[in-house]
Amino acid sequence: MKLAIAQDGEIVSAHFGHCESYAIFEVEDGNLARQADLLSPGHEPGRLPAFLAENDVKAVIAGGMGPRAVDLFHMNGIEVFLGIAGEIDAVAAAYAAGDLASGESTCTHGEEGHENCEGHE
């Protein structure tokens, strides 16, 4: 099963749609193997869920994303974990061990735009 983690450098990106790339891991029976990163094709509404589905991703981890993106991931059969922060390899290991719990999105996408997001409007 493929896991994608939105990344900025070696940490989980605070906002899925604005990350540099996606760290890809193959996860099977608690074992974890890092694959080649996927560069982000850019932020375009609806594109990222399809892009990761085309790359056989079944779960995605990020600090935050909007509710429409979450719905599109679910429509593509991809599980979403939000409110996650930290170093990529440690987060992936927690996921593989079954110790990662989804939380609140760090980006609320209210009527005023992106609320609580770091580094963008």
Secondary structure, DSSP 8 states (H G I E B T S, - for coil): -EEEEEEETTEE-SSGGG-SEEEEEEEETTEEEE---EE-----TTHHHHHHHHTTEEEEE-S---HHHHHHHHHTT-EEE-S--SBHHHHHHHHHTT-------S---BTTB--S-SS--
